[in-house]
Amino acid sequence: MSEQQTKKRIMTGMRPTGKLHLGHYIGVLKNMVKLQDEYECFFFVADWHALTTQFDCTENLVENVRNVVLDWLAAGIDPDKASIYVQSHLPQTAELHIYLSMVTPQNWVERDPTLKDLVKMIRTDDSESKPNVSYGFLGYPVLMSADILSFNVDCVPVGIDQVAHIEITRDIARRFNNIYKTDLFKEAKPLLTNIPMLKGVDGQKMGKSFHNDIKISDDEQTTQKKIMQAITDRSRARKDDPGNPDNCEVAFEYWKAFGKEEQIQKVCEECKAGKRGCVDCKRELAAMINEEFRPIREKRKYYEQHPEIVDEIIKKGDQKAREAADEVLKKVRQAVRMF
């Protein structure tokens, strides 16, 4: 038995909403890079899921899909270790979604927290109107389950606040097995990850729509300019006033996310002693972050300049994903008696 076959299987994906930012890198990407050495991994760009809230804004969808792949490769996702594929390139998932939708009670879908979170993202022409929930949108949790069950994975990496999102997949898998008297589907377990939420430079949740993010692909000058805007301790009036890192709303959080232990300790001590001004502190912080991301940005530029390599990586990832999903789907058809 090969090493790949003995490893447990996991999958995870990202909606393509634009170039990824430092919050994605800290919260998700670094963990994905680590997991690819420990598990058989399928990482997908969820372009179908993007349609649930942006079905009428698809002009940049293809570009956004590519940007996600570029950022993954730049950050260290190795296509020889993990299969990178595009969700819409897997017709197997769409077919499995149909079978799963037939056995999923409506009230399961309506109470799913993933759906409730996404409802908040839907735009409406009238702010007082309730958002229009489409048929496809309502089926989002079932499609998410089809993503997971297409590979019959052992685990799905999630943060502690997302555990409930995996429960509907486990429920659907159990219900399918019971109805068709099979033990085909595993009940995927959440693979808990301690994902910190990196704030935007204004102290709010980091995001493209808030114009407060620092992108992985930003150049050094842009990165420094944005970090210099980061909120520090609002109560500190002068450079030599004793500070409190716990009151530093953004900048010190970035130090903790990117700095080494000795650097963080030094920043903390100098701040408390009034020996470190906020401006100098952020300038040093920007230099440190730029140093860490320099090789990542160089790698991204390489892939930007060699699109044929990216195309081949996606093509191979699609093929591996289709082969794995085919194995599962054949068993599903047999269980349902769809010959």
N, C-alpha and C positions, 0 to 999 in steps of 0.2 A: 504494500500500500504506500502511495506517494505521500510526501510531507503535506502537500496541499490537501489531500483527502483526509488526513488525520486532524487537520486544524478545524476548529469550529468555524461556522460560517456566520458572517454579519453583513448588514447592508445599511446604508444611510444615504440621504440625498439632500440637495439644496435647491430651493426655488431660484431661478435665474432672474434677479431683479436689477442687475448691474454689476459693476466691479465690486469685489469683496473688500471689506475694510478691516481694520485692526481688531475689531470686536469678533469678526468671523475667525480671524487668525488665532486669537487667544482662546476663544470659546469652543471652536470646532476643529479648525484645520490642524493645529498642533496635535490634537488627540487622534485625528484620522491618520496622520503620519506615523504615530506610535502604534496604532492598532494594525496597520498593514503588515507589521512584522510578527504579529501575534495571532492573526485570524486570516481566513480566506475572506477577502473583502470585495464587495460590490458597491461602488460609489456612483451615484447617478445624479444627473442634472434634471430636476423635476419640471420640465417645460409644460406638461399637461397640468400639473398643479398650479402653475403660474396663470393658467387660463381661468381658474376658479374666481379670481378677483380682478384679472386684467384681460378678460376675453376681448375687449374692445380697444386694447392698446398693445397690439402685437408687432408694431413696426420695428421695435428694437429687440424682439425676442431672440432671433438667430444670433445677433451680436452679443446679447446678454448670456446666452448659453455658452458661447465661445469664451467670453471673459471669465466665467466660472472655471472652465477647464484650464485656461491659462493660469489663473491664480492658484489652482490646485497643484498643477505641475511645478510652478515656481516655488510653492511652499514646501514641496518635497514629496508629493504623492508620486509613487513609482509605478508606472504602468506594467512593469514586470512583476509587481507584488499585488497590485489591486486592479480590478477591472473597472475602468472608467467608461460609463455609457450614458446615452441620452434616453430619457424615459420614453419619448415618443417613437424611438427606434425599436421598441420591444412590443410587437403586436400581441405577444403571449400575455403580457400584463393586461392588455385591454380585454382579451378573451376571458381571462381568469376573473377580471372585474365583473363581467356579466354573470358568471356562475355564482360568484359570491353575493352579488346584489340580489339574486333570487332567494337566498336563504337568510338574508339579513332583515330583521324586523325594522319597520320605519322608526319606532320609538328609540331604538338603539342609536340610530344615526342622529336623531334630533337632540339627544342628550349628550352627544360626544363633545368633550371640551375643545377638541381641535376645531370643530365646526363653529362653536360659539366664539372662539378667538378670531376666526377668519371673518365672521359676520361683521365684526367691528372694523374690518379693513375695507369693506365694500363702500364704494363711493355712491352717493345719491345726488340727484339734481336738486332735491329739496331737502334741506338739513333736518326738517321736521318729519320727513317721511321715513317709513321703515325701509331698510334696504331690500331690494328685490333678490330673493334667493332662487337661483336657477336650479333646474333638475340636476345639472352636472355638479353644481356647487353642493347641493344636498348630498350627493353621492361621494363627496370628497373623502370621508372616513373609510368608505369601502374601497375606493381606489388606493388609498394609502395602505390598506390591508392587503390589497392585491400586489402592491410593490413588495411588501415583506414576504408574503406567502409564495410569490413567484419563485423565490429561491429557497423556500422552506428553511429560513435561517434559524440559528440557535438563539441569537441575541440581537438586540437593536440598541446601539449606543444612544442614550438620552440623559438629560439632566433630571434631577429629582422632581422638578416641577412638570415634567413631561411623561411621567410614568403612566398616568391615566390614559395618555394617547395610545399606549400599546395595549391597553386592556380590551378595546373593541376588537383588535386583531385576534387576540387570544379567544375572545368570546365567539367570533365568527369561525375561527379554526375549529373550536370545540363543537359548535353547532353543525358545521359541515360534516365533521367526523361522525357525529351522532346520527344525522339524517341518512348518510350513505353507508353507515356501518363499516367504517374504515378507521385506520389509525394513520392516515396519510400525513396530515398536517401536524407539525410540532407547534406547541404553544410558545412562541418566541418570548424570551425573558428580556426585561430591560437590562442593559449593560450600563449601570450607573456611572456617570462621569461628573466630576466636580467642575462644572463649567461656570467660571466667573463671568459676570456681565460687565463689560468694559463700557463706561459711560462716554458719551460724546463730549466734545470740548466745552459744551455749555452746561454740562452736568445732567442732561437728559439722556434717555436711551439713545445709543449711537445708531444712526440710520441715515441712508441717502436722502429720504424725504424730509429729514429735519435739518439737512445741510450742516451737520455737526460732526461728520465722520472723517476719518483719515484713512484713505484707501491704501491697500497694499502696494498698488502701482503708482501712487503719488511720487513725484520726484522729491529730492532732498529739500529744495527751497520751499515747496508747497507744504511738506511735512513740518518744517520748522515754523513756517508762518502760522499753521493751524495750531501747533502745540503752544506757541506763544499766546494764543487766545484762550488757552485752557484756564478754567477757574481754579483759583488756589484758596487760601484762607481769607474770606471776605473781611474778617475782623482785624486783620493785620494792616496797620497803616504805614509803617516805615520799614525800610530794609533791615534795620538792626533791632526791630522789635522781636522779642521771643515769640516763636511760632508754635503751632500745635499741628503736627501732621494729620491727626485725626480729624481736624477741621478743614483740611485741604481737600476740596470736593472732587477734584479731577486729577491734578498733576501727580499727587502722591500715589493715587491708585495706579497710574501708569508706571510709576517707579516700581511698585510692588509687582506689576504684571511683567515688566521687561527687565528689571534690574537684578543683579546678583545680590546675594544676601549681605555681603559686606558693603556694597554700594547703598543699599536701602538703609542699613544701619547708620552709615555716615551721613546720609541726607537727613535722617531723623534727628540725629544728635546735633548737627549744625543748625538745623531749623529751630529746634528748641532753645539753642543757645543764642539765637539771633545772629549767627555767623553766615547765614545763607539767605540771600534775598530771593524773592519769588521769580524775578526776571532771570537772574543768573541760573537759578535752579531749572527753569524751563528750557533755557538755552542748552544746558548740559544734558537735560532729558532728551531733547530733540536730536542732539549729536549721537547719543547712545542708541536711540531707536533707528536713526538713519544707518548707523553702523551695522546693526542687526539685519536690516532689510536690504542692505546693498547687494549681497549675493543673490537674494531672492528676486530683486528687481532686475538684475542683470540676466538671470535665468529666464525671467518672463520676457524680456526683450528678445532673447534668443528664439524662444518659441514664437513670438510675434513675427519675427523675420523668417521663420521656417514653418509656414502654415501647413505644408505638406506632411510634416512630422506629426503635427497635432491631428490632422485628418486621419492619419494612419493609426494613431493611438486610439482615437474614438472608434474607428472601424474595427480594430481588434477587440476593444472593450465591448462593443456592441455584439460582436460575434460570440465572445465568451459568455456574455450575459444571456444571449438567445439560446445557446446550447444548454446552459444550466436551467433556464426557465422551461425549455422544451421537455426536459426530463420530468419536471413537476407537472406540467400541463398534460402530458400523456396519461399520467396516473389520475389526474383530475377527470379527464374525459372518460376514462374507464370507470371511475367511481360513479359518475353521473349517468353512465351508459350512453354517452354521445359518440357512437361509433360512426 
